[in-house]
């Protein structure tokens, strides 16, 4: 294949991966809009519904290294098909669940595991296998932007569907939309992967995991990523509740989530491109530090619609823009052979933080009537995350050649 043909093929794979992530992340990141109608319909209470969504945050992370390892061995196609189908099933079953256990099964297990199998670790790993090293960070930014665009599209779409069809009809509509993404899987994984040897199948990914867990820089990366998950899960789950506490209409919450997604398209593309010019650990430190400052500003600002929209744009610039530099760092530390596995493992730490952010937010609201202590915890964790990234041992970037 010519260089031009190879570049075109890599671009198509990257865009298809971004489109799949748009669907899986868009559906997942709009679930906070369903909390109030779910509570009104089932009477389960905010704490129990938050628990189901918190379990979903955890399972979304736990499935990542497993899905990544399977994709590393056998290719991403079967993993992505299974993920989209299971996500659709979990979403479609949710309206039939009237107990906490039922919601944990549909939203906490099925939907979360399906979304996780069709998410960052598999999609970024699939694209990385087809790209030169210097292009991977930019491709990760484009793929990540697809997830952000999904949030921009799905937040107002979900709110509109809830208003027109009720929350049950909206859930069933999202299930159908998820299945519509299945044809894109063929584009992401067009070639039949080589079959590994039995010995490699048994031990290679887990050997890579054992080696990575002895690397101090990798563990520091996990610590920072934990905070990222706490921050995102708390906000995506409870921002609609915060808007309600401030006496503002639900449309402010849906448009705030949409603005986060829109701004993160810009942030993701900037972050992906910046990995070619700056060391990724410094990019991450700046991102986490900016979150601490932004939360401090929000706590002091009047709680108006404009405040929420400005806050949303500020959040969106770093929201999931941490993904490209984090994936780039994993690739620098260990290479790309098991990138899906090792980046997926980092996402487990991200989602342990996500579990705590979603669940503790519900407890805070039930116990105190507001989210003040959660905001303080989020700000402190963001500041700590900025610091723990600095000692990571990352090689300096090669100098950019000067034009003649």
SENUMAR-228786 format. One record per residue (C-alpha): z, y, x. Coordinates in steps of 0.25 Angstrom, whole numbers, plus 5000, padded with zeros to 4 digits. Each point is the difference from the previous one (the first is absolute). Layout:
// SENUMAR-228786
w	v	u
Z	Y	X .
...
This chain:
// SENUMAR-228786
w	v	u
5000	5000	5000 .
4997	5014	5005 .
5010	5010	5003 .
4996	5008	4988 .
5000	4988	4991 .
5014	4996	5005 .
5005	5014	4998 .
4994	5000	4986 .
5006	4987	4997 .
5014	5004	5005 .
4999	5013	4991 .
4997	4992	4988 .
5011	4990	5003 .
5010	5012	5002 .
4996	5007	4987 .
5001	4986	4992 .
5014	4998	5005 .
5004	5014	4996 .
4994	4998	4986 .
5009	4987	4999 .
5012	5007	5005 .
4997	5012	4990 .
5002	4990	4988 .
5012	4992	5006 .
5008	5012	5004 .
4995	5009	4989 .
5006	4990	4990 .
5012	4997	5007 .
5004	5015	5003 .
4999	5004	4986 .
5010	4991	4995 .
5011	5011	5000 .
4993	5006	4988 .
5003	4987	4992 .
5015	5000	5002 .
5004	5010	4988 .
4991	4993	4990 .
5004	4986	5005 .
5015	5004	4998 .
4997	5006	4986 .
4993	4987	4996 .
5009	4989	5006 .
5014	5008	5001 .
5002	4993	5013 .
5005	5013	5007 .
4995	5008	5012 .
5009	4992	5010 .
4994	4986	4996 .
4986	5005	5000 .
5002	5007	5013 .
5005	4986	5005 .
4987	4993	4996 .
4992	5011	5007 .
5009	4999	5012 .
4997	4985	5001 .
4985	5003	4999 .
5002	5010	5012 .
5006	4988	5008 .
4990	4990	4996 .
4989	5009	5003 .
5005	5000	5014 .
5004	4986	5001 .
4986	4995	4996 .
4993	5009	5011 .
5002	4991	5012 .
4997	4987	4993 .
4987	5006	4994 .
4997	5006	5014 .
5002	4986	5007 .
4991	4993	4990 .
4990	5011	5001 .
5001	4999	5015 .
4997	4985	5000 .
4990	4998	4989 .
4994	5014	4997 .
5004	5010	4989 .
4991	4996	4988 .
5009	4989	4994 .
5013	5009	5002 .
4994	5012	4994 .
4994	4992	4988 .
5014	4994	4997 .
5007	5013	5002 .
4991	5008	4989 .
5001	4988	4990 .
5015	4999	5002 .
5002	5015	4999 .
4992	5000	4987 .
5008	4989	4994 .
5013	5006	5003 .
4996	5013	4994 .
4995	4994	4988 .
5012	4992	4998 .
5010	5012	5001 .
4999	5004	4985 .
5005	4987	4996 .
5012	5000	5008 .
5013	5005	4993 .
5011	4996	5010 .
5003	5004	5014 .
4997	4986	5005 .
4986	5001	4993 .
4997	5014	5007 .
5004	4995	5013 .
4990	4988	4999 .
4989	5009	4995 .
5002	5013	5008 .
5009	4995	5011 .
4993	4988	5004 .
4986	4998	4994 .
4995	5014	5000 .
5006	5003	5013 .
4996	4988	5008 .
4986	5002	4994 .
4999	5014	5004 .
5006	4997	5014 .
4990	4989	5003 .
4989	5010	4997 .
5006	5011	5008 .
5001	5006	5014 .
5002	4989	5009 .
4989	4991	4996 .
4990	5012	4997 .
5003	5007	5013 .
5000	4987	5008 .
4986	4996	4994 .
4994	5014	5004 .
5006	5000	5014 .
4993	4986	5003 .
4987	5008	4999 .
5003	5013	5007 .
5001	5004	5014 .
5014	5004	5004 .
4998	5015	5000 .
4995	4999	4986 .
5011	4992	4994 .
5010	5012	4998 .
4989	5008	4992 .
4996	4988	4992 .
5015	4997	4996 .
5001	5015	4996 .
4988	4998	4991 .
5005	4987	4994 .
5014	5007	4998 .
4993	5012	4993 .
4994	4990	4990 .
5014	4996	4996 .
5004	5015	4999 .
4988	5003	4992 .
5004	4988	4991 .
5013	5008	4997 .
4993	5013	4997 .
4991	4992	4990 .
5010	4990	4994 .
5012	5010	4998 .
4993	5009	4989 .
4991	4988	4995 .
5013	4992	4998 .
5007	5012	4993 .
4988	5002	4991 .
4999	4985	4997 .
5015	5000	4996 .
4997	5012	4991 .
4988	4994	4993 .
5003	4985	5000 .
5015	4999	5002 .
5006	4994	5012 .
4996	4986	4997 .
4986	5004	4998 .
5000	5007	5013 .
5005	4988	5007 .
4989	4991	4995 .
4990	5011	5003 .
5005	5000	5015 .
4999	4985	5000 .
4985	5001	4996 .
4998	5011	5011 .
5006	4991	5010 .
4990	4988	4998 .
4989	5010	5001 .
5002	5001	5015 .
4997	4985	5002 .
4986	5002	5004 .
5004	5009	5012 .
5007	4988	5007 .
4986	4994	5003 .
4997	5013	5008 .
5013	5000	5008 .
4999	4986	5004 .
4985	4997	5001 .
5000	4989	5011 .
5006	4987	4999 .
5012	5000	5010 .
5001	4990	5012 .
5010	4988	4997 .
5011	5000	5010 .
5005	4988	5007 .
5012	4992	4994 .
5009	5005	5011 .
4996	5014	4999 .
5002	4999	4985 .
5014	4995	5002 .
5006	5009	5010 .
4991	5012	5004 .
5005	5011	4990 .
5014	4996	5001 .
5000	5000	5015 .
4995	5015	4999 .
5011	5003	4990 .
5011	4994	5010 .
4994	5009	5011 .
4999	5012	4992 .
5015	4999	4996 .
5004	5001	5014 .
4993	5013	5002 .
5009	5012	4999 .
4989	5010	4997 .
4995	4991	4988 .
5014	5000	4995 .
5001	5015	5001 .
4987	5001	4992 .
5007	4991	4989 .
5012	5009	4999 .
4991	5012	4998 .
4991	4993	4990 .
5013	4996	4992 .
5003	5014	4997 .
4985	5002	4996 .
5002	4990	4990 .
5013	5005	4995 .
4994	5014	4998 .
4987	4995	4993 .
5007	4990	4990 .
5011	5010	4996 .
4990	5011	4997 .
4989	4991	4993 .
5010	4994	4992 .
5009	5011	4996 .
4992	5013	5001 .
4997	4999	4985 .
5015	4999	4998 .
5003	5012	5009 .
4989	5008	4992 .
5007	4996	4987 .
5013	5005	5005 .
4995	5013	5003 .
4995	5002	4986 .
4985	4999	5003 .
4989	4992	4992 .
4996	4986	5005 .
4986	5006	5003 .
5007	5007	5012 .
5004	4987	5006 .
4986	4993	4998 .
4993	5012	5006 .
5010	5001	5012 .
4998	4985	5003 .
4985	5003	4999 .
5001	5012	5010 .
5008	4991	5009 .
4988	4990	5000 .
4990	5012	5002 .
5007	5006	5011 .
5002	4987	5007 .
4985	4998	5001 .
5000	5012	5009 .
5012	4995	5007 .
4995	4986	5003 .
4987	5005	5005 .
5007	5010	5009 .
5010	4989	5005 .
4989	4990	5002 .
4992	5010	5009 .
5012	5005	5007 .
5003	4986	5006 .
4987	5003	5009 .
5006	5012	5005 .
5015	4999	5000 .
5010	4989	5002 .
5004	4993	4987 .
5015	5001	5002 .
4999	5015	5001 .
4992	5000	4987 .
5010	4992	4993 .
5012	5008	5005 .
4993	5013	4995 .
4998	4994	4986 .
5014	4995	4998 .
5006	5013	5005 .
4991	5008	4991 .
5005	4991	4988 .
5015	5004	5003 .
4996	5015	5000 .
4992	4999	4988 .
5012	4993	4992 .
5009	5011	5005 .
4991	5010	4994 .
4999	4993	4987 .
5015	4999	4998 .
5001	5015	5002 .
4987	5004	4992 .
5001	5003	4984 .
4995	4988	4993 .
4988	5005	4993 .
4986	4994	4998 .
4995	5007	5012 .
5011	4995	5009 .
4997	4986	4996 .
4985	5002	5003 .
5002	5006	5014 .
5011	4989	5003 .
4989	4990	4996 .
4990	5005	5009 .
5009	5001	5012 .
5005	4986	4997 .
4986	4995	4999 .
4995	5005	5014 .
5009	4989	5006 .
5003	4991	4988 .
4992	4987	5005 .
4994	5007	5012 .
5010	4993	5008 .
4991	4987	4999 .
4989	5004	5009 .
5009	5003	5012 .
5009	4989	4997 .
4989	4990	5000 .
4994	5006	5012 .
5013	4998	5008 .
5001	4986	4996 .
4986	4998	5005 .
5003	5007	5013 .
5013	4991	5002 .
4994	4987	4997 .
4985	5000	4998 .
4992	4998	4987 .
5000	4985	4999 .
5012	4999	4992 .
5000	5014	4995 .
5001	4996	4985 .
5012	4992	5003 .
5008	5009	5009 .
4996	5013	4992 .
5004	4992	4987 .
5014	4997	5006 .
5002	5014	5003 .
4997	5003	4985 .
5012	4990	4997 .
5009	5010	5006 .
4993	5011	4993 .
5002	4993	4986 .
5015	4997	5003 .
5001	5015	5001 .
4992	5000	4987 .
5009	4991	4993 .
5012	5009	5003 .
4993	5012	4997 .
4996	4995	4986 .
5013	4993	4996 .
5010	5010	5006 .
4993	5011	4993 .
5002	4993	4986 .
5015	4998	5004 .
5001	5015	5004 .
4995	5005	4987 .
5008	4990	4992 .
5013	5003	5008 .
4999	5015	5002 .
4989	5005	4990 .
4991	5005	5011 .
4993	4997	5013 .
5007	5010	5010 .
5007	4989	5009 .
4986	4993	5001 .
4994	5013	5004 .
5010	5002	5011 .
4999	4986	5005 .
4984	5001	5000 .
5001	5012	5008 .
5010	4994	5010 .
4991	4988	5002 .
4988	5008	5002 .
5006	5007	5011 .
5005	4987	5007 .
4986	4994	4999 .
4994	5012	5007 .
5010	4997	5012 .
4998	4985	5001 .
4985	5001	5001 .
5001	5008	5013 .
5005	4989	5010 .
4989	4991	4996 .
4992	4996	5012 .
4986	5003	4997 .
4989	5002	5011 .
4994	5014	5002 .
4986	5002	4994 .
4989	5000	5010 .
4995	5014	5003 .
4988	5005	4991 .
4987	5001	5009 .
4996	5014	5002 .
4986	5004	4995 .
4990	5003	5011 .
